Amino acid sequence: MIIDSHAYCFTAPDTPAGHPSAEAHLALWQVQTALHHQPAFRTRDRQRGDSRRLLAPAPEDPLRLAAGMNFRVDSVLNRLTWTVDGEDYAKQQFPPNVVAFSAGALVAEMDHADVDWALLHTDATLSRDLAFLGECVRAFPDRLRAMALVDEDVIPRDPDRAIRQLDEALRGHGLHAIKIIPEYAYRAGVSGSFNDGAWTPFWEAAVRYGVPFFFTLGPRPGALDPRAGFLAELMELRRWRERYPEARVSVTHGYPWRDFLEGDGFVLPPGLWEPLRGAGIHLEVGFPFRIGDRFDYPYRECRPVLEAMRREVGAEWLLWGTDMPFQNRFCTYRQSRTYLERHARDLFSPSEMAALMGGNAARLLRLAR
C-alpha cells in the first residue's frame, strides 16, 4: 500500500471551521500568513512585500494583529490578500487557486498519483471542525483516515474539558489519531512543556484510547538557536515516550530542514539524531513542501539526509508524508512520490522503500491490506 501520512482537507479561511466565527478563524490565518516563510508580494507588480506588517507586536503580545489591514480571501484569485498604504499584497502559502480543499479533491489527486490511503491532519488554523473531518472520512471510508484536534492551551488548564473534546473526536466522530501542537499552549503562556505535571491527567486518558499520536514540534520556548531549540523539544518527546512506552507516536513534518540549510546543501550537526535513536518514535519524510523553493525536483540535495535517516533512525521508523495540497506549490503529487521511489531507490532496499511509502504507516494506523 502507498499511504500518505500527512494530508489535509479544509474549508476556506473565511468560514467558521469550528471556531466561534469566521472572523476568529481568519484572525489565525493572519498570524500564520505573517509568519510563514513563503514570500509576500505586491499584487500590482509582484515586488516583494513584508508580511510581518500583518502583526503589531508588543512585548506582552508578539502576535498581536495589526489593525486596518483588511486581511481577506480574494474570491476571484482564490488567495489571501491584505492592504497596506493603499497597496494590495498576497502570499502564495496555499497552492495557486486553492483556499479550500475537499475530500473529493484529495481523493482525485490520490487516484491520479496511485496513492491508496491518506491520513488527514489538522490544526486550529486550518480547521477545528471535528464534524467536517468525520464527514470527509465517511465520504471515503476506504481511502481516508483523520486525526483528532484538541485545544492544546486547554489541556494544562482544564484537562477534563480536553479529555471530553478528545472523546467527542474519537468516539463521537470516529477519528483515528491524536494531533498535538505544543506551541499553541506555549503561545498562550499556560505551559512551558508538554511534560509538565498539569498535562498528566490528559495524557493518561489519551493513551488509553490506543490510537497513535502525531506531534508537530517547534523549538523549545525561549530558544535562541532554532536548531538547538528543536532538538531540545525532540528530547522532551523522547522523555514523553519513555513515560508512555505503550504509545505509538510520530513527528509531523520531520525536522525543520530549512534551519539546517547552508549554501547549497544541509549541515547536519553532531547529536542531530540522538533524540530519536532507539526511542521508538516515527519520523515523517517530506522534503518538497519544506524546501521546494530552494531546490528543484528531484531534490538531489536531500540524498545525504535521506541516507542519514536510514542509517541513524532506521527505515522501519520512517513515514512518507506530503503536506498535500501545500506541496503542490512546488511539484506534482506524483513527483512527491517519485523523488523517493525513483531517484532515491538506491539508498533503500525494496523492502525498506515499501515500508517508508506505506508499510510503516499501515502498521501505525493498523490498516489491513
N, C-alpha and C positions, 0 to 999 in steps of 0.2 A: 504494500500500500504506500502511496505517496500522501503524506499528511503535512499540511502547512500548520505549524504550531502557533502561528501569530497572524491573525487576520481580523478585520473589523467589519461591522455593519453599523450604520448610524444615520440619524436624521440630521437635517440642516442645523447650523448653529443658531438660527433664529426661531427654532422650535423649542418647546419646554424640555423635551428629552428627559423627563423625570425630575426636573428642577421646579422650584416654585413658579417660575415664569420663564418666558422666552428671553426676557431681559437678563435674568440671572444666569442663564446658560450662555448668552452672548458675552457677558462680562468675563467668564472664564476663558472664552476664546480670545478676548482682547489681551489678557495676560499671556496666554500661550503664544499668540502672534507676536507680541512684543519680545519674547524671549527666544523664540525658535531661530535656529541658525540660518534658515533659508534667507536670502537677501530680499529686502524690501525694495520696491521700485516706484518711481513716479509714473503714473499711468500715461501721462501726456507724451513722454519721450523715453520711458523705460530707464531713466537715470536712477542711480542708487539713492535710496532714502534711508532714514533712520527709524526703525520700528520701535526703538526704545522710547520714543516720544509718546507712545501709547500709555506709558506709565508716568506717574508723577511721584517718584519715590520720596519717601520721608524716612528719617532714621527709625521711627517707630513702625513704619509700614512700607517696606521697599517695593511692594507690589500694588500700591495704590494706583487706581486707574486715573489717567489724565482726563480732564473734562473737555467737552467741546470737540471731540474727535469725530463724531458721527460715525462710529465704528459700526459696520453693517454688512449684510450679504448683498452683493451685486447680483440680482436675479437675472440679469441679461448675460453677463460673462461668467456667472457661477463661480464667484470667488469672494473673499473677504476684502473689504475696502475701507479706507478711512480718509479723512480730510484734515490737512494741516495748512494753515495760512492760504486757504482757497484752492489748494492743490490736492488732487486725489492720489492716494498711494495704495499699493497692494503687495501681497507676498504670496508666492506660489508654494505654500505649505501643503495644501491639497494638490493632487494632480490637476492639470488643467481641466476646467469644466466639471469638477466634482466638488460638491459641497454636501452631498448626501450619498449613501451607498447602501443599497438594499440587499437583502439576502439573495434575491434573484440575480442582481448584477454580479455578486460574488460567485455564485454557482456557475453563471455563464462563463466567467473568467476561468474558474476551475475546470470546466469542461474543455475549454479551448487549450488549457495547459496540461490536461490529463492529470489533474490533482484529485485524489479520491475524497479526502476529508479536509476540513479546516476547523480550527479552534478559534472562536470569536473572543477577542479580548475587549476590555472596556476600561474607561476611567471617567472621572466626573466631567472632564471637559468634553469628551466625545458624546457620552450619554450615561445617565444613571437610571435609565428606564428599563427595569428588570422585565416588565411585561413585553416590551419590544423585543428584547433578546430571546425570551421564551417563544415568541411568535416566529422569530427567524428560524429557530431550531425546529419548531413544529411544522413549518413550511417545507423543510428539507431534512427530515429526521435521519436519513441515511447518508448525509453529506456534512452536516454541521454539528458542532458542539459549542457550548458557550460557558463563560465563567461569570461568577457572581461578583458584583461590586459591593463593597462595604465602605461606608464613610470612615476613612482612617482617623480623622480627627475625633470621631465619636468613640472609637474603641477604648482609649485610656480614660475618657471622661465618664462614659456610660456603657460599660461592656455588655450589660443586659440588653440594652437597646440595639447594640451592634449585633449581638447574637440573634435577636429577633429578625433583624434585617437579613442576616445570613440564612436563617431558616426559611424566610419567605423566598429567597432566591433559589435555594437548593431544593426545598421540598415543595414550595408553592408554585414556582415557575419551572422546575425541573432542570435547573442548570447544573453544570458538571465540574466546575473547578472554582478556585478562590483567587481573586486578584488582590494584591496588596501593594500599595504605593506609599511607603512611609513618609515621603516628602510632604504629603498633604497634612499629616499630623505635625510634622516639624514646622511647616509654614504657619499653622495655627497656634504654635507655641504651647501645645499641650503635652509634648513628649520630646525627649532627646534621643530615644532609641526604642525600637520595637521589641527589645528585650527587657524594657522596664517592667517592673512588677505589676503596674497598672494594666498591662496588656494580658497578663497571665490568664484571667478568667475567660477572656475571649479565645485565646489560643487553645486552652484545654477543651473548650466546647467545640472549636472548629476542627481539631484533628479527629474528633470522634465521627465526623461525617465520612471520613475515609476517601475524600476527593483530593486531588493534587492542588498545591499552592504555586502560584506564579508571582514572584516578587519583581517589581520594577524598582531598581535601586539607583540612587544618585550618590554624590559624595556625602560623607558624614557632615552634620551641621557644623558650621564654622571652619571647615577645612579650607586652608589657603591654596593647596595644590589639589586640583580636582582628581588627579590620578591617584595620589595617596589617599585622598578622601574616599574615593570609590572602593579602593582595596580595603580600607578600614570598615566600610559598610558591608562589604562582602564577607569580611571576617565576622561581623555581627551575625550575618546569615549562617555562617558555619556554626557559631555558638548556638544559634536558634535550632539548627538541625540536630545538634548534639542533645539539646533538651527534648526534642521530639523526634527520636530516631525512626518512629513509625511513619512519619510524614513523607509524602512524595513531593518534591519541590524542584522548581526550575527558576532560572534567572532570565527574565524577559529582556530582549534586545541584546543580550550578551554584555560585553564590556562597552564602555563609552569610547569607541575606537577613534573618534575624532580627536580626543585628548591625547592619543598616543601617536599621532601623525607628526612627523618632522620631515620637511622637504618632500621627497618623492616616495616616502615609504613610512613604515611603522618602526617605532623604537619600543622594544619590549624589555622593561626594566627587570632587574633581579627581584624575585619574590612575586612576580605577577600572578603566577598560577597557584601559589601556596594556599590561599583560602579554599580552593576547590580540590586540592589534591587529596584523594581518599575521603572526601566529605559526603559522597552520595548525593550531590547536587547536580541537576541537569543545567546545561548552558545552551542558550539559543545561538545558532549560527545564522547570521543575516547581515551581509555587508552592503548590498546595493542601496538600501534605504538609509544607511548610516553615512556612507562615504561616496555615494554615486555622483555627487557634484565635484568630487576631487579626482576620481579615477573613472575610466571608461570600461565598459564590458569588454572582455570577460574578467576584469578585476584581478589581473595577474599579480598586482602588488600585494594582494591578500594571501598569496600562497604561503609565505613564511609563517603567517599567523595560523592558517589552517593546519599546517604541518605541526606547529607547536601545540595547538589544541588537541590534535590526535595523540601526540606523544605525552603531553602533560596532564590532560584531563581524561582522555580515553574516548574513543569513538562511541562507546556504549552509553555515554552521558551527553551526547550532542543532539540537538533538535534543530531541524531546518525550520526557519521562520522567515516571513517576508514583510510584515507590516502592511500587507495588502489592504487598501489600494494605494497607500502612500509610496510604496516602492515604484509605482508607475510614473513617478516624476522622472525616473532615470533609466528604466529598462522595462521590457515586457514581462508579464508573469512567467512565460515560458523561459525567458532568459534568466530569471531569478532561480530557475532550476538548473539550467544547462551550464551556468558558470561553475557549478559544482560537479554535476554529473558528467559533463563532457570535458571541461577544462581543468578540473582538479581530480579526475578519477585516478590518476597515477599516485595520488597521495593517500588513497584509501583502498583497502581490498574491496572486492564486490560485496561481501557481507557487511563490511563496515559502512559502505556507502548506502546500502539498503537500510541499515539501522539509522543512519543520520537522516535519510529522506523520509522516514516514516515508521520504521520498526520500533524505535525508542519511544516515539510519541504514542504509538498504539499501545505499548506496554504501560506507559504513564497514565493514559486515559482509559485503559482497559477496553480497547476496541478489538473486537474479534474480526478476523478476516472473513 
